[in-house]
Amino acid sequence: MSEENKVSLPVFYGQKAGMTRIFDEAGKHVPVTVVKLIPNVISQVKTADKDGYEAYQLAYGIKREKTLTKPTIGQLKKAGVESMQSKFSEVKTAGVDAGNLGKELSLEDFQAKTIVDVTGTSKGKGFAGVMKRWNFGGAMASHGHKKPRSGGSIGMCASPSRVHKEKKMPGHMGVETKTIQNLEVVELNTDQGYMLIKGSIPGAKNGFIRVSKALKGQR
C-alpha cells in the first residue's frame, strides 16, 4: 500500500523482538530494543454523533481465520480489512474521517531521533516475597533467626485490629502494564520491518507493545 493511502497517527502497535546493541558514529556502544513492525489497520471510526466521542479503532496481530470469532471476522469484513487481525485498541483523535476506514497506518512520523513513550505488559515473575517484590532489606540472618527473608510485623494488635489496604506483602509479581517515557528512536527501517529504540522496554519477546509520541515532549 502506497504512503498516499495510509493514515498518520501519533501511536502504533508493534512486537518486541528482543535486544541487541549498535555502535554510533563516535564508536560508543548503544543498547537498543528491536521492535518488529506489524500492520496496523483502522477497523472502526468512532464519531461524536454516534458514539459520543471521536476515535479510531486500530486492529493488529494477524492470526488464522479459524481462531477468530464470527463477530470479529464480520467487523473486519465490514471495514474492508482483508487480513485477519486479532487485537483491537482505540486511539482518541480529534477530527476523525470516515474515509480512513480500512486504511493502514503510516510510520513516517517515527523517524530516527523521535522521542516516544512505550507501553507493554511486564514479564511475569510468579509468586514473590517482599524482598524481591518490594526490595525489603530483610531481617537478621544470624543469632538463630529462622526467617531472614520474611516481611515481619504487618500491623498493630488492638487498633486498628486489621491489616491496612495496599500493605506491601508477598504476592503475584509482574504481568502489569508499564510505560517507559522519553525513549529515543535510533532507526526506522520499514523495508525490512523493524525499528530500533534506545534502551529497554517492558514485556517479553514477541509481546505486543504500544509506541506513541512522547507525552512530556523531548528531554
N, CA, C and O of each residue as an XYZ file, in Angstrom:
876
protein
N       0.842     -1.193      0.000
C       0.000      0.000      0.000
C       0.878      1.243      0.000
O       1.804      1.347      0.804
N       0.592      2.199     -0.904
C       1.395      3.407     -1.018
C       1.161      4.314      0.174
O       0.147      4.202      0.864
N       2.121      5.230      0.416
C       2.022      6.143      1.537
C       0.827      7.080      1.406
O       0.312      7.562      2.415
N       0.372      7.348      0.162
C      -0.761      8.240     -0.027
C      -2.047      7.653      0.535
O      -2.947      8.392      0.934
N      -2.136      6.321      0.569
C      -3.339      5.664      1.057
C      -3.248      5.272      2.530
O      -4.106      4.547      3.035
N      -2.214      5.747      3.220
C      -2.043      5.436      4.630
C      -2.401      6.642      5.494
O      -2.477      7.772      5.010
N      -2.617      6.381      6.770
C      -3.020      7.409      7.727
C      -1.928      7.563      8.777
O      -1.380      6.572      9.261
N      -1.616      8.802      9.126
C      -0.611      9.080     10.153
C      -1.299      9.362     11.480
O      -2.160     10.237     11.571
N      -0.913      8.616     12.506
C      -1.409      8.824     13.864
C      -0.218      8.869     14.822
O       0.849      8.344     14.500
N      -0.383      9.485     15.991
C       0.743      9.579     16.932
C       0.982      8.311     17.729
O       1.641      8.362     18.767
N       0.469      7.174     17.279
C       0.622      5.923     18.010
C       0.529      4.754     17.031
O      -0.155      4.836     16.011
N       1.226      3.668     17.358
C       1.086      2.425     16.606
C       1.455      1.259     17.527
O       2.022      1.451     18.603
N       1.119      0.051     17.080
C       1.396     -1.154     17.867
C       2.394     -2.039     17.116
O       2.318     -2.205     15.898
N       3.326     -2.598     17.878
C       4.334     -3.480     17.305
C       4.589     -4.655     18.227
O       3.866     -4.866     19.201
N       5.630     -5.424     17.908
C       6.016     -6.578     18.717
C       7.472     -6.457     19.129
O       8.337     -6.106     18.327
N       7.720     -6.753     20.383
C       9.095     -6.743     20.881
C       9.826     -7.973     20.370
O       9.405     -9.100     20.628
N      10.922     -7.760     19.646
C      11.664     -8.871     19.064
C      12.894     -9.249     19.883
O      13.467    -10.317     19.667
N      13.309     -8.398     20.818
C      14.494     -8.682     21.624
C      15.399     -7.471     21.703
O      15.042     -6.383     21.252
N      16.568     -7.667     22.278
C      17.536     -6.579     22.429
C      18.851     -6.926     21.741
O      19.207     -8.093     21.582
N      19.549     -5.888     21.342
C      20.875     -6.033     20.755
C      21.647     -4.747     21.030
O      21.245     -3.955     21.883
N      22.728     -4.536     20.334
C      23.492     -3.303     20.504
C      24.022     -2.843     19.161
O      24.242     -3.638     18.247
N      24.221     -1.542     19.067
C      24.819     -0.947     17.885
C      25.923      0.007     18.339
O      26.088      0.262     19.532
N      26.664      0.522     17.383
C      27.718      1.480     17.683
C      27.438      2.758     16.908
O      27.220      2.725     15.697
N      27.447      3.892     17.618
C      27.145      5.164     16.969
C      28.351      5.673     16.196
O      29.359      4.977     16.077
N      28.247      6.887     15.672
C      29.319      7.456     14.860
C      30.602      7.662     15.651
O      31.695      7.643     15.086
N      30.469      7.859     16.962
C      31.650      8.042     17.798
C      32.231      6.719     18.283
O      33.225      6.709     19.010
N      31.624      5.612     17.891
C      32.109      4.305     18.298
C      31.611      3.869     19.655
O      32.105      2.885     20.207
N      30.639      4.581     20.210
C      30.120      4.223     21.525
C      29.069      3.112     21.403
O      28.297      3.054     20.446
N      29.073      2.250     22.398
C      28.122      1.139     22.439
C      26.755      1.642     22.894
O      26.637      2.291     23.933
N      25.727      1.336     22.106
C      24.369      1.794     22.405
C      23.449      0.576     22.485
O      23.250     -0.101     21.476
N      22.881      0.278     23.664
C      21.921     -0.831     23.757
C      20.575     -0.415     23.172
O      20.079      0.671     23.468
N      19.985     -1.273     22.346
C      18.716     -0.948     21.684
C      17.769     -2.147     21.760
O      18.194     -3.298     21.865
N      16.486     -1.839     21.704
C      15.449     -2.862     21.609
C      14.931     -2.911     20.183
O      14.639     -1.872     19.591
N      14.817     -4.099     19.635
C      14.324     -4.276     18.272
C      12.803     -4.466     18.331
O      12.300     -5.363     19.007
N      12.096     -3.610     17.615
C      10.641     -3.674     17.549
C      10.234     -4.138     16.153
O      10.580     -3.503     15.157
N       9.506     -5.234     16.085
C       9.009     -5.736     14.805
C       7.787     -4.932     14.385
O       6.829     -4.804     15.147
N       7.822     -4.391     13.172
C       6.714     -3.593     12.668
C       5.659     -4.512     12.068
O       5.952     -5.329     11.195
N       4.443     -4.368     12.543
C       3.325     -5.182     12.062
C       2.239     -4.256     11.527
O       2.172     -3.096     11.934
N       1.380     -4.743     10.615
C       0.326     -3.887     10.060
C      -0.659     -3.426     11.133
O      -1.141     -4.217     11.943
N      -0.943     -2.123     11.115
C      -1.986     -1.533     11.953
C      -3.055     -0.972     11.024
O      -2.772     -0.097     10.206
N      -4.280     -1.473     11.148
C      -5.352     -1.096     10.232
C      -6.490     -0.460     11.024
O      -6.806     -0.907     12.127
N      -7.103      0.575     10.468
C      -8.257      1.210     11.093
C      -9.487      0.350     10.817
O      -9.945      0.252      9.679
N     -10.013     -0.267     11.866
C     -11.135     -1.192     11.718
C     -12.475     -0.565     12.088
O     -13.528     -1.142     11.816
N     -12.442      0.606     12.704
C     -13.695      1.287     13.055
C     -13.410      2.756     13.324
O     -12.354      3.113     13.848
N     -14.368      3.604     12.958
C     -14.254      5.041     13.194
C     -15.362      5.454     14.151
O     -16.544      5.329     13.829
N     -14.984      5.945     15.325
C     -15.947      6.401     16.322
C     -16.190      7.898     16.133
O     -15.245      8.684     16.078
N     -17.448      8.283     16.036
C     -17.814      9.686     15.815
C     -18.598     10.213     17.008
O     -19.186      9.448     17.772
N     -18.595     11.546     17.153
C     -19.300     12.181     18.270
C     -20.809     11.996     18.160
O     -21.486     11.857     19.178
N     -21.340     11.991     16.951
C     -22.783     11.858     16.778
C     -23.280     10.473     17.180
O     -24.330     10.338     17.808
N     -22.520      9.451     16.814
C     -22.973      8.076     17.057
C     -22.472      7.513     18.380
O     -23.207      6.819     19.082
N     -21.217      7.812     18.721
C     -20.601      7.187     19.889
C     -20.355      8.150     21.047
O     -20.038      7.714     22.154
N     -20.497      9.459     20.807
C     -20.280     10.432     21.874
C     -18.853     10.919     21.992
O     -18.565     11.799     22.804
N     -17.963     10.370     21.204
C     -16.568     10.812     21.185
C     -15.955     10.413     19.854
O     -16.528      9.621     19.106
N     -14.783     10.969     19.567
C     -14.109     10.695     18.299
C     -12.855      9.864     18.546
O     -12.032     10.194     19.399
N     -12.725      8.792     17.792
C     -11.569      7.912     17.943
C     -11.486      6.967     16.759
O     -12.465      6.723     16.054
N     -10.273      6.441     16.563
C     -10.054      5.374     15.588
C      -9.807      4.079     16.359
O      -9.087      4.061     17.357
N     -10.411      3.010     15.885
C     -10.110      1.689     16.438
C      -9.064      1.023     15.554
O      -9.271      0.857     14.352
N      -7.946      0.646     16.153
C      -6.862      0.008     15.413
C      -6.927     -1.506     15.596
O      -7.157     -1.999     16.701
N      -6.725     -2.231     14.509
C      -6.656     -3.687     14.537
C      -5.237     -4.113     14.186
O      -4.631     -3.582     13.256
N      -4.711     -5.083     14.943
C      -3.347     -5.558     14.709
C      -3.233     -6.985     15.233
O      -4.119     -7.461     15.944
N      -2.158     -7.658     14.887
C      -1.930     -9.027     15.342
C      -2.634    -10.054     14.474
O      -3.715    -10.528     14.822
N      -2.028    -10.400     13.348
C      -2.660    -11.316     12.394
C      -2.661    -12.753     12.929
O      -1.655    -13.246     13.440
N      -3.817    -13.406     12.797
C      -3.969    -14.817     13.155
C      -4.720    -15.546     12.051
O      -5.208    -14.930     11.104
N      -4.808    -16.861     12.184
C      -5.589    -17.644     11.233
C      -7.077    -17.361     11.435
O      -7.532    -17.110     12.551
N      -7.804    -17.405     10.355
C      -9.226    -17.073     10.422
C      -9.987    -18.025     11.343
O     -10.934    -17.604     12.008
N      -9.597    -19.290     11.397
C     -10.310    -20.273     12.199
C     -10.185    -20.000     13.696
O     -10.979    -20.520     14.479
N      -9.199    -19.188     14.112
C      -9.019    -18.884     15.527
C      -9.816    -17.663     15.974
O      -9.866    -17.371     17.169
N     -10.441    -16.942     15.037
C     -11.189    -15.738     15.372
C     -12.678    -16.046     15.503
O     -13.187    -17.002     14.918
N     -13.360    -15.214     16.282
C     -14.803    -15.370     16.436
C     -15.520    -14.778     15.225
O     -14.964    -13.945     14.509
N     -16.744    -15.211     15.006
C     -17.516    -14.715     13.874
C     -17.799    -13.213     13.960
O     -17.743    -12.538     12.933
N     -18.105    -12.654     15.153
C     -18.279    -11.193     15.223
C     -17.025    -10.425     14.824
O     -17.112     -9.379     14.180
N     -15.849    -10.948     15.211
C     -14.604    -10.279     14.839
C     -14.378    -10.326     13.336
O     -13.996     -9.326     12.729
N     -14.612    -11.478     12.743
C     -14.456    -11.603     11.291
C     -15.438    -10.687     10.572
O     -15.083    -10.045      9.584
N     -16.672    -10.625     11.067
C     -17.669     -9.757     10.455
C     -17.299     -8.291     10.542
O     -17.525     -7.535      9.596
N     -16.731     -7.880     11.670
C     -16.308     -6.494     11.821
C     -15.178     -6.140     10.853
O     -15.176     -5.062     10.260
N     -14.218     -7.057     10.698
C     -13.104     -6.811      9.784
C     -13.595     -6.728      8.335
O     -13.156     -5.859      7.581
N     -14.494     -7.619      7.948
C     -15.018     -7.588      6.581
C     -15.844     -6.331      6.329
O     -15.813     -5.780      5.229
N     -16.584     -5.872      7.344
C     -17.372     -4.660      7.205
C     -16.476     -3.446      6.985
O     -16.847     -2.516      6.269
N     -15.291     -3.460      7.604
C     -14.344     -2.362      7.444
C     -13.503     -2.498      6.183
O     -12.723     -1.602      5.860
N     -13.650     -3.609      5.467
C     -12.857     -3.823      4.263
C     -11.448     -4.271      4.544
O     -10.561     -4.072      3.714
N     -11.217     -4.879      5.711
C      -9.886     -5.356      6.089
C      -9.766     -6.816      5.683
O     -10.515     -7.663      6.169
N      -8.840     -7.107      4.806
C      -8.683     -8.474      4.310
C      -7.890     -9.355      5.271
O      -8.179    -10.544      5.399
N      -6.898     -8.787      5.943
C      -6.092     -9.575      6.873
C      -6.881     -9.849      8.146
O      -7.674     -9.018      8.587
N      -6.659    -11.015      8.730
C      -7.390    -11.426      9.925
C      -6.665    -10.924     11.182
O      -5.806    -11.616     11.728
N      -7.016     -9.728     11.629
C      -6.416     -9.132     12.813
C      -7.150     -9.631     14.057
O      -8.360     -9.854     14.025
N      -6.411     -9.803     15.150
C      -6.993    -10.413     16.349
C      -7.097     -9.477     17.542
O      -7.835     -9.764     18.485
N      -6.371     -8.363     17.521
C      -6.372     -7.452     18.665
C      -6.862     -6.070     18.223
O      -6.652     -5.646     17.086
N      -7.525     -5.381     19.166
C      -8.118     -4.090     18.847
C      -7.833     -3.096     19.977
O      -7.805     -3.459     21.153
N      -7.624     -1.847     19.595
C      -7.383     -0.793     20.574
C      -7.814      0.536     19.979
O      -7.733      0.734     18.767
N      -8.270      1.444     20.828
C      -8.757      2.737     20.362
C      -7.730      3.832     20.598
O      -6.981      3.815     21.576
N      -7.717      4.782     19.674
C      -6.872      5.968     19.787
C      -7.769      7.182     19.595
O      -8.281      7.417     18.500
N      -7.957      7.951     20.662
C      -8.806      9.128     20.562
C      -8.117     10.193     19.711
O      -6.962     10.546     19.949
N      -8.846     10.695     18.718
C      -8.301     11.670     17.774
C      -9.388     12.677     17.423
O     -10.521     12.303     17.119
N      -9.037     13.945     17.466
C      -9.993     14.992     17.096
C     -10.074     15.092     15.573
O      -9.057     15.051     14.881
N     -11.287     15.222     15.069
C     -11.473     15.379     13.632
C     -11.255     14.108     12.851
O     -10.467     14.089     11.906
N     -11.942     13.039     13.231
C     -11.777     11.773     12.521
C     -12.451     11.849     11.150
O     -13.361     12.648     10.931
N     -11.990     11.009     10.246
C     -12.510     10.972      8.878
C     -12.994      9.558      8.592
O     -12.219      8.604      8.661
N     -14.276      9.425      8.271
C     -14.836      8.106      7.984
C     -14.211      7.476      6.752
O     -14.272      6.258      6.583
N     -13.608      8.292      5.885
C     -12.960      7.762      4.695
C     -11.692      6.998      4.986
O     -11.160      6.328      4.100
N     -11.185      7.083      6.228
C      -9.965      6.362      6.599
C     -10.239      4.920      7.024
O      -9.305      4.180      7.330
N     -11.499      4.518      7.045
C     -11.837      3.165      7.448
C     -11.174      2.142      6.526
O     -11.293      2.233      5.304
N     -10.486      1.184      7.106
C      -9.811      0.148      6.335
C      -8.399      0.490      5.907
O      -7.706     -0.351      5.336
N      -7.956      1.728      6.176
C      -6.603      2.135      5.764
C      -5.570      1.693      6.799
O      -5.881      1.494      7.974
N      -4.339      1.547      6.328
C      -3.231      1.138      7.184
C      -2.514      2.370      7.723
O      -2.539      3.433      7.104
N      -1.873      2.219      8.887
C      -1.146      3.340      9.484
C       0.201      3.547      8.798
O       0.849      2.601      8.349
N       0.596      4.806      8.735
C       1.908      5.169      8.226
C       2.833      5.464      9.399
O       2.398      6.009     10.414
N       4.107      5.107      9.264
C       5.084      5.322     10.336
C       6.076      6.426      9.984
O       7.165      6.491     10.556
N       5.708      7.280      9.060
C       6.634      8.315      8.621
C       6.933      9.333      9.713
O       7.938     10.040      9.632
N       6.077      9.424     10.741
C       6.297     10.373     11.836
C       7.178      9.799     12.934
O       7.398     10.460     13.949
N       7.686      8.585     12.754
C       8.514      7.945     13.777
C       9.924      7.694     13.255
O      10.485      6.613     13.432
N      10.478      8.699     12.617
C      11.831      8.582     12.106
C      12.838      8.647     13.256
O      12.469      8.880     14.407
N      14.118      8.436     12.925
C      15.182      8.489     13.927
C      15.188      9.842     14.642
O      14.847     10.868     14.053
N      15.577      9.830     15.912
C      15.628     10.985     16.812
C      14.265     11.340     17.401
O      14.175     12.261     18.213
N      13.196     10.629     17.013
C      11.881     10.883     17.584
C      11.842     10.358     19.025
O      12.328      9.261     19.304
N      11.266     11.143     19.930
C      11.135     10.750     21.324
C       9.751     10.130     21.521
O       8.739     10.734     21.165
N       9.713      8.928     22.086
C       8.460      8.169     22.194
C       8.279      7.638     23.611
O       9.225      7.555     24.394
N       7.025      7.279     23.917
C       6.677      6.534     25.121
C       6.278      5.124     24.695
O       5.546      4.954     23.720
N       6.751      4.123     25.414
C       6.479      2.729     25.067
C       5.746      2.052     26.221
O       6.196      2.093     27.366
N       4.613      1.429     25.905
C       3.797      0.742     26.905
C       3.726     -0.743     26.569
O       3.486     -1.119     25.422
N       3.935     -1.574     27.572
C       3.862     -3.016     27.382
C       3.477     -3.707     28.672
O       3.324     -3.061     29.708
N       3.321     -5.015     28.613
C       2.996     -5.827     29.783
C       4.270     -6.476     30.299
O       4.933     -7.224     29.581
N       4.608     -6.182     31.554
C       5.864     -6.668     32.117
C       5.862     -8.192     32.243
O       4.804     -8.821     32.261
N       7.047     -8.769     32.327
C       7.191    -10.215     32.448
C       6.616    -10.706     33.780
O       6.705    -10.019     34.797
N       6.031    -11.891     33.757
C       5.503    -12.486     34.979
C       6.616    -13.144     35.789
O       7.440    -13.881     35.247
N       6.631    -12.868     37.093
C       7.649    -13.427     37.987
C       7.080    -14.481     38.932
O       7.805    -15.049     39.748
N       5.762    -14.743     38.815
C       5.153    -15.705     39.714
C       4.968    -15.139     41.112
O       4.902    -13.922     41.289
N       4.884    -16.023     42.112
C       4.731    -15.602     43.498
C       6.092    -15.182     44.038
O       7.060    -15.938     43.950
N       6.165    -13.981     44.594
C       7.440    -13.453     45.073
C       7.297    -12.930     46.499
O       6.232    -12.457     46.895
N       8.375    -13.021     47.258
C       8.393    -12.499     48.622
C       8.628    -10.996     48.645
O       8.791    -10.360     47.603
N       8.641    -10.444     49.846
C       8.736     -8.986     49.970
C      10.110     -8.461     49.582
O      10.220     -7.311     49.155
N      11.147     -9.255     49.714
C      12.486     -8.778     49.365
C      12.628     -8.630     47.850
O      13.237     -7.671     47.375
N      12.078     -9.560     47.106
C      12.155     -9.463     45.648
C      11.097     -8.513     45.095
O      11.358     -7.752     44.164
N       9.896     -8.566     45.682
C       8.780     -7.792     45.142
C       8.859     -6.315     45.503
O       8.563     -5.455     44.673
N       9.255     -6.019     46.735
C       9.244     -4.630     47.209
C      10.618     -4.126     47.649
O      10.732     -3.012     48.161
N      11.657     -4.932     47.454
C      13.031     -4.517     47.787
C      13.214     -4.298     49.286
O      13.941     -3.394     49.695
N      12.550     -5.132     50.118
C      12.749     -5.044     51.558
C      14.178     -5.461     51.905
O      14.819     -6.206     51.163
N      14.664     -4.969     53.045
C      16.010     -5.302     53.482
C      16.112     -6.670     54.120
O      17.185     -7.272     54.144
N      14.979     -7.172     54.648
C      15.009     -8.470     55.303
C      15.387     -8.369     56.769
O      15.814     -7.310     57.229
N      15.235     -9.460     57.506
C      15.565     -9.497     58.932
C      16.989     -9.998     59.135
O      17.725    -10.227     58.175
N      17.360    -10.162     60.391
C      18.716    -10.646     60.697
C      18.915    -12.058     60.154
O      17.998    -12.879     60.180
N      20.087    -12.323     59.677
C      20.412    -13.645     59.143
C      21.279    -14.438     60.102
O      21.884    -15.435     59.707
N      21.353    -14.003     61.389
C      22.194    -14.674     62.385
C      21.434    -14.772     63.706
O      20.259    -14.414     63.778
N      22.094    -15.247     64.727
C      21.529    -15.372     66.080
C      20.276    -16.231     66.086
O      19.328    -15.952     66.820
N      20.273    -17.276     65.269
C      19.177    -18.225     65.286
C      17.910    -17.769     64.625
O      16.872    -18.412     64.777
N      17.959    -16.669     63.887
C      16.753    -16.182     63.201
C      16.393    -17.154     62.088
O      17.224    -17.462     61.233
N      15.148    -17.638     62.097
C      14.749    -18.702     61.177
C      14.180    -18.192     59.853
O      14.142    -18.937     58.873
N      13.739    -16.939     59.812
C      13.123    -16.420     58.586
C      13.729    -15.054     58.222
O      13.084    -14.019     58.389
N      14.960    -15.063     57.728
C      15.615    -13.774     57.431
C      15.020    -13.039     56.233
O      15.295    -11.853     56.049
N      14.213    -13.711     55.415
C      13.634    -13.048     54.244
C      12.139    -12.733     54.418
O      11.452    -12.412     53.449
N      11.652    -12.825     55.640
C      10.236    -12.555     55.893
C      10.001    -11.050     56.010
O      10.934    -10.260     56.151
N       8.719    -10.683     55.948
C       8.363     -9.266     55.997
C       8.210     -8.703     57.384
O       8.160     -7.484     57.545
N       8.133     -9.550     58.396
C       7.989     -9.055     59.757
C       6.549     -8.701     60.079
O       5.620     -9.216     59.457
N       6.366     -7.823     61.053
C       5.034     -7.443     61.514
C       4.284     -6.691     60.421
O       4.871     -5.919     59.663
N       2.967     -6.932     60.355
C       2.150     -6.267     59.325
C       1.080     -5.364     59.921
O       0.256     -4.833     59.177
N       1.061     -5.172     61.241
C       0.065     -4.280     61.820
C       0.021     -4.369     63.327
O       0.726     -5.169     63.941
N      -0.831     -3.524     63.923
C      -0.994     -3.482     65.365
C      -2.035     -4.501     65.821
O      -2.794     -5.034     65.012
N      -2.059     -4.767     67.136
C      -2.960     -5.784     67.677
C      -4.349     -5.213     67.979
O      -5.331     -5.618     67.357
N      -4.438     -4.274     68.930
C      -5.740     -3.772     69.364
C      -6.326     -2.757     68.394
O      -7.524     -2.791     68.111
N      -5.514     -1.875     67.893
C      -6.005     -0.831     66.996
C      -5.057     -0.710     65.811
O      -3.864     -0.498     66.031
N      -5.512     -0.831     64.577
C      -6.912     -0.926     64.164
C      -7.443     -2.365     64.075
O      -8.533     -2.588     63.547
N      -6.698     -3.318     64.577
C      -7.126     -4.728     64.582
C      -7.373     -5.277     63.179
O      -8.227     -6.141     62.982
N      -6.640     -4.782     62.237
C      -6.760     -5.272     60.866
C      -5.499     -4.876     60.107
O      -4.680     -4.102     60.602
N      -5.357     -5.406     58.923
C      -4.232     -5.054     58.054
C      -4.687     -3.971     57.084
O      -5.709     -4.129     56.416
N      -3.955     -2.895     57.001
C      -4.312     -1.796     56.123
C      -4.288     -2.234     54.654
O      -3.510     -3.104     54.262
N      -5.139     -1.623     53.872
C      -5.144     -1.883     52.441
C      -3.845     -1.395     51.810
O      -3.192     -0.487     52.325
N      -3.478     -2.017     50.678
C      -2.258     -1.679     49.933
C      -0.990     -1.977     50.733
O       0.072     -1.430     50.435
N      -1.091     -2.833     51.738
C       0.099     -3.209     52.501
C       1.055     -3.979     51.602
O       0.630     -4.868     50.863
N       2.318     -3.655     51.655
C       3.316     -4.337     50.848
C       3.600     -5.713     51.438
O       4.236     -5.848     52.483
N       3.104     -6.737     50.727
C       3.217     -8.107     51.217
C       3.609     -9.040     50.080
O       3.636     -8.616     48.924
N       3.915    -10.303     50.379
C       4.212    -11.255     49.297
C       3.005    -11.434     48.386
O       1.866    -11.257     48.818
N       3.251    -11.780     47.140
C       2.147    -11.988     46.213
C       2.636    -12.109     44.785
O       3.833    -12.223     44.521
N       1.671    -12.082     43.860
C       1.994    -12.218     42.446
C       2.765    -11.001     41.957
O       2.381     -9.866     42.237
N       3.858    -11.236     41.223
C       4.721    -10.167     40.751
C       4.787    -10.183     39.230
O       4.920    -11.241     38.615
N       4.693     -9.015     38.638
C       4.776     -8.889     37.190
C       3.417     -8.898     36.531
O       2.392     -8.794     37.204
N       3.404     -9.024     35.188
C       2.194     -9.013     34.365
C       1.404     -7.734     34.661
O       0.200     -7.786     34.913
N       2.080     -6.607     34.630
C       1.456     -5.311     34.849
C       1.729     -4.410     33.642
O       2.744     -4.554     32.961
N       0.820     -3.496     33.398
C       1.012     -2.537     32.313
C       2.016     -1.475     32.741
O       1.783     -0.743     33.703
N       3.120     -1.397     32.032
C       4.192     -0.463     32.363
C       4.463      0.449     31.164
O       4.392      0.020     30.012
N       4.772      1.706     31.455
C       5.108      2.675     30.414
C       6.472      3.283     30.697
O       6.716      3.788     31.793
N       7.356      3.235     29.715
C       8.668      3.882     29.796
C       8.617      5.132     28.932
O       8.343      5.056     27.734
N       8.880      6.275     29.538
C       8.737      7.541     28.831
C      10.063      8.032     28.270
O      11.141      7.678     28.748
N       9.942      8.859     27.240
C      11.063      9.598     26.656
C      12.209      8.699     26.196
O      13.366      8.905     26.563
N      11.862      7.695     25.383
C      12.876      6.872     24.732
C      13.109      7.388     23.318
O      12.211      7.961     22.702
N      14.293      7.187     22.818
C      14.668      7.734     21.512
C      14.665      6.646     20.435
O      15.215      5.560     20.623
N      14.034      6.964     19.308
C      14.082      6.071     18.155
C      15.449      6.222     17.485
O      15.828      7.316     17.067
N      16.176      5.119     17.389
C      17.515      5.153     16.787
C      17.448      4.930     15.286
O      18.178      5.568     14.527
N      16.573      4.026     14.854
C      16.480      3.714     13.424
C      15.091      3.195     13.100
O      14.485      2.466     13.885
N      14.597      3.581     11.934
C      13.327      3.063     11.417
C      13.574      2.500     10.028
O      13.978      3.227      9.120
N      13.331      1.208      9.862
C      13.534      0.543      8.581
C      12.238     -0.160      8.200
O      11.996     -1.300      8.596
N      11.406      0.536      7.423
C      10.120     -0.033      7.021
C      10.281     -1.111      5.954
O       9.421     -1.982      5.827
N      11.371     -1.066      5.182
C      11.594     -2.072      4.143
C      11.817     -3.453      4.754
O      11.268     -4.447      4.280
N      12.625     -3.503      5.808
C      12.894     -4.777      6.466
C      11.977     -5.009      7.666
O      12.008     -6.080      8.271
N      11.169     -4.019      8.009
C      10.135     -4.208      9.019
C      10.615     -4.201     10.450
O      10.189     -5.039     11.245
N      11.502     -3.265     10.806
C      11.930     -3.188     12.196
C      12.212     -1.746     12.594
O      12.434     -0.881     11.747
N      12.196     -1.507     13.908
C      12.542     -0.218     14.492
C      13.474     -0.466     15.662
O      13.287     -1.426     16.410
N      14.470      0.382     15.829
C      15.388      0.297     16.953
C      15.099      1.437     17.919
O      15.091      2.604     17.527
N      14.861      1.095     19.182
C      14.600      2.083     20.223
C      15.686      1.975     21.282
O      15.990      0.881     21.758
N      16.266      3.099     21.646
C      17.367      3.110     22.607
C      16.880      2.712     23.987
O      15.899      3.262     24.487
N      17.567      1.753     24.605
C      17.214      1.307     25.943
C      16.285      0.104     25.928
O      16.009     -0.480     24.880
N      15.812     -0.249     27.107
C      14.942     -1.412     27.256
C      13.487     -0.981     27.378
O      13.190      0.141     27.788
N      12.593     -1.882     27.018
C      11.159     -1.628     27.105
C      10.502     -2.808     27.800
O      11.045     -3.912     27.763
N       9.342     -2.612     28.437
C       8.715     -3.711     29.186
C       8.168     -4.792     28.277
O       7.816     -4.542     27.125
N       8.104     -6.003     28.821
C       7.491     -7.103     28.092
C       8.465     -8.192     27.706
O       9.681     -7.999     27.711
N       7.904     -9.343     27.371
C       8.695    -10.482     26.929
C       8.823    -10.475     25.412
O       8.177     -9.680     24.730
N       9.653    -11.357     24.894
C       9.845    -11.469     23.456
C       8.529    -11.848     22.781
O       7.785    -12.696     23.273
N       8.256    -11.206     21.649
C       7.040    -11.393     20.853
C       5.798    -10.778     21.491
O       4.693    -10.940     20.974
N       5.970    -10.069     22.618
C       4.841     -9.395     23.237
C       4.476     -8.121     22.481
O       5.341     -7.482     21.882
N       3.194     -7.753     22.508
C       2.743     -6.556     21.817
C       3.031     -5.324     22.671
O       2.875     -5.349     23.891
N       3.450     -4.258     22.016
C       3.757     -3.007     22.704
C       3.083     -1.845     21.978
O       2.764     -1.931     20.793
N       2.879     -0.776     22.708
C       2.272      0.446     22.173
C       3.330      1.539     22.148
O       3.879      1.901     23.188
N       3.616      2.062     20.965
C       4.600      3.127     20.793
C       3.851      4.396     20.417
O       3.107      4.417     19.437
N       4.048      5.458     21.202
C       3.344      6.712     20.951
C       4.304      7.884     21.083
O       5.355      7.771     21.714
N       3.934      9.012     20.482
C       4.728     10.226     20.630
C       4.819     10.601     22.108
O       3.847     10.460     22.849
N       5.979     11.076     22.529
C       6.208     11.356     23.938
C       5.201     12.372     24.462
O       4.987     13.425     23.861
N       4.585     12.034     25.598
C       3.574     12.902     26.195
C       4.185     14.167     26.783
O       3.575     15.235     26.737
N       5.388     14.047     27.335
C       6.044     15.168     28.006
C       7.072     15.869     27.105
O       7.858     16.691     27.574
N       7.058     15.541     25.835
C       7.968     16.220     24.915
C       9.384     15.697     25.019
O       9.643     14.678     25.661
N      10.287     16.400     24.387
C      11.673     15.960     24.345
C      12.370     16.275     25.658
O      11.987     17.163     26.420
N      13.439     15.472     25.874
C      14.206     15.657     27.103
C      15.063     16.908     27.006
O      15.785     17.236     27.948
